[in-house]
Amino acid sequence: MKHNLILAALSCALAGCTLRQMERDLDADRQRVQAKEAALGSAQQQQAALEAERKRLAAALEDQNLSAAALHEQLSRMQAGTRPAPGDSPELKQRKQQLGLKLQHYQSRLAALQQGGPTLAEKQQRLDRLKADIRQQLVFGLN
């Protein structure tokens, strides 16, 4: 009889320990989910900001009077938005990396254009061609 009571008491104690461990595991899982949700929210906000910047740049490129300096500034802002965030998925990181490389290419072309050499009319033609290339990429390639 005593033996049965001891076994019953041990069983209750083990069950209590198991329940406490399960509660700790559940709390840890909840914290991980909250952290992932926060990272996802941040990534979504960053993506929305990048999309808004893309739209602003596309609209600005429609304006033929956009200067090379203003174009450089907008490309730089978009470039900053392509930096990977801690909660980014591998696909999003890859997409941001590809976009970052394209933006670097456009910034290099813009820098070469500003270096001098051709006449002012030729520079304007090259700037207009660069803006058209970027506009086409924004409309067709980045969506």
Secondary structure, DSSP 8 states (H G I E B T S, - for coil): -HHHHHHHHHHHHHHHHHHHHHHHHHHHHHHHHHHHHHHHHHHHHHHHHHHHHHHHHHHHHHSTT--HHHHHHHHHHHHHTTS--TT--HHHHHHHHHHHHHHHHHHHHHHHHHT--S-HHHHHHHHHHHHHHHHHIIIII--
